[in-house]
Structure formats: C-alpha cells, structure tokens
C-alpha cells in the first residue's frame, strides 16, 4: 500500500528529517497491539514547534485531502480524507485527519491527531477501524496531559 507524501507526513512519516526536529528530542512508539503509533517531538522552543507544525498546515492537509494517492498492489484506491479540529483539550492547536477506503472488500480507516503543546508536537495515528475513533484522541489526550503536567 502506498500513500501520498503529504498524507504520510500527517501520519508522522519522515517527521524526523526536519532540521528543527533534529535540534530537539524525538520519540517514536507503537502500542503493544500495533493499533496505534505515536511520534512526540520536544523542540527547543514553541516558535520552532509552530514552524514545524506549520510545514504540515495547510500544505499537507490540503494536498492529502485533495489527492491522497492511495494505491494497493499498484492499483489506485478511492479514498476519502477528512480534516477537522480535534476534540482534545489543553493543546495550543490540534487537528484530526481521517482516511477511509475499501481495499479488497475490507474497510480501511486511519485516524491521525496532530497537536502542539508549547514546544512539543504530538502525532498519534490509530490504524484499527474498530478502535481508532476512540483510541487515537484518547492517546493524544494522554500525551497532552502528561506534557502539561511536566510544565
């Protein structure tokens, strides 16, 4: 399966290649059951975090929504991408990205959260259609709450 680079960026792929992110601390993680992945970056200051987040918005959101370029086994797949505000609280900014498609008669649903808290960026992606609608925002909220507690 392939996806446009703009959509992959919203899911945290190649996030570490940003020079600003390399100046900070970056952690990747996957849930034990592999239904969630997370990228958390702590940058030197809030301005750098805003700059990196700004590289995603509006370009990546707009491009991913207009043409996710999803393919499976080399064949194009019709996918719908919806971008909106996230329901998480305590973030300076937070957006939600949802990709829905059907591949080989199976529903595919990916939900990503992109949040900024001060100098920290959080990207959480839920891969399991049966849990991602609930777990992706909950995991994002957990990171936001943990970061706010450390401040």
N, C-alpha and C positions, 0 to 999 in steps of 0.2 A: 504494500500500500504506500502511496506517495501523496504528499500534500504540499500546497504552495509554501514557499519560504516565509511569506507573511503570516500564514496560519501557524506554521511551525514556531515562529518567533513568539506568537501569543501563547504557545504551549511550553515556552522556556527552552526550546532547542536553539543552540548556538548563543545563548544568552551570555555565556562566559567570554565570548570573543570581544565584547565591548571593552575598550581600554579603560573606561570608567569603572566597570565592574571588576576588572583585574586589579584596580587600586584598592579594592575593598576585600571583604571576605565573602565567599560564595559556598553554599552548601546545597547538595542535591540529595534527594531521598525518595524512596519508593515504599509504599505501605507493604506490609508482610504479604497481603493477598494480591498485591500488584494492581489494585483498582485505583490507586491514587499515586501521583508523582508530585513532588514539590521542589521548587527552587527558591531559596531565600538568599538575598544578597544584602549585605550591610556595606554601604558605601561611605566614603569619608565624610560626606555632609549631605544635607537634604537637597541642595541645588544639583549635585551630581545625580542623586536618585531621581529627581524630577527630569533631568536631562535624558537619562537612560529610559525612563518611562515614556518620555515624550517621543523617543525614537520609535516606540510602538504605536503611539497615538498621534495623529489619526491614520497615518500611512498603513500600518499593519491591519488595523481594524477595518479600514475601508477596502483595502485590496483583498483581504481574506473574505470579507462579506461579498464583494462583487464577483470574485472568482477563486474559490478555494482550490481549484485544480486538483481535486481528489481523483486518484486512479487506483484501481485494484487489478493486479496481474496485467498491467499495461493498458487496461480499458478504462475510459472515463466513467466516473460515478457521479450521478446527480446528487449534490449535497446542498443543504441549506445551512447558512451560517447566520446566527442572530447575535447581535451585540447589544448589550444594555448595561445599566448600572447594576452593581452587585448589591445584595441585601446586607452585606457585612457592616458592622459598626466599628467606629474607632479608627478608621483609615482616613488619611488625608484625601485620597482618591481611590476608587475601586470600580472595576468594570468586570462584566461577566461575558464570556464568549461561549456560544453553544453551537456545535456542529452536529447535524443529523443527516443520516443517509441510510440506504438499504444496500447491503452487499450480500450477494448470494442468498437472498430471502431472509437475511438476518438484519435486524435493526442495529445500527451503529449510532451511538450518541456519546459525544465527548463534551464535557463542560469544564471550562477553564475560568479561573479567577485571577485577576491581576490587581494587586493592591499596593499602595505606598503608605508607609507609616514613617514619618520623619525621614531618616536617611536609609530606610530599609525598603526593599522591594520583595514582594511575595508573589509567586506564580504557582497555583495549585491546579492540577488537572485531574478530573475524575473520568476514568475510562469505562467503567461498568454501567451500562444503561439502567440496571436495576437499582443502583445506589448513588450514582454520581449527582443527581439533582439535589440530594440531601447532603451527601458527604463532602462534596467539593466546597460549598460555602462554609460548612461546619469546620473543616480542616483549616480553611483560610482564616476563619474567625479565631481558631485556636492559636495560630501563629500571631495574629494581630494582638490578641490578649496577652500572649507571652511577651511580645516585644514591648507593649505598653507597660507591663509590669516591671520590666527591666529599666525603663526610663526613669 
